[in-house]
Amino acid sequence: MKKYRTENLTIGWEPDKCIHSAVCISQLASVFDINKRPWINVDGASEEEIAKQIDRCPSGALSYQKRNEATQNEKKVAVAGTSPALVELESDKKQAWCACGSSGNQPWCDGSHKGSGVTPVVFSVDEKKKVALCMCKHTSNPPYCDGTHAKI
């Protein structure tokens, strides 16, 4: 993990998790610019703006930690077996659902699919709501559970 620091914020970037959705560079180009080195300019916006943008990262490749606090944008969901994962989704926030089943951050993509030919499903919802995401990876309506897990 590469780290970038402001006075009260440590920004983490895990390049292997990145799915190149370009959410960061398209929505906060004053901070995230792949044509500059370092590509994260911690002085390009307020700490609050940076944190809000990092919360929009669908893969979890970007993270942040406020001084003396736990990581803010953890997306981990406790999941057992192939039962669906019940999650509450924010409106208009891109998410990357793991379609390969190899992610260590289920149901979210962590980049483990690279080289497998399987790609994550990037999606968002129009309004905040609770949904059941497929964990068996055999749904006919990805990323949502359609009950297929009960038949396998």
Beta strands, then each sheet from edge to edge (+ up, - down):
strand 1: 2-5
strand 2: 9-13
strand 3: 62-66
strand 4: 85-89
strand 5: 95-97
strand 6: 121-123
strand 7: 129-133
sheet 1: 1+ 2- 3+
sheet 2: 4+ 7-
sheet 3: 5+ 6-
end
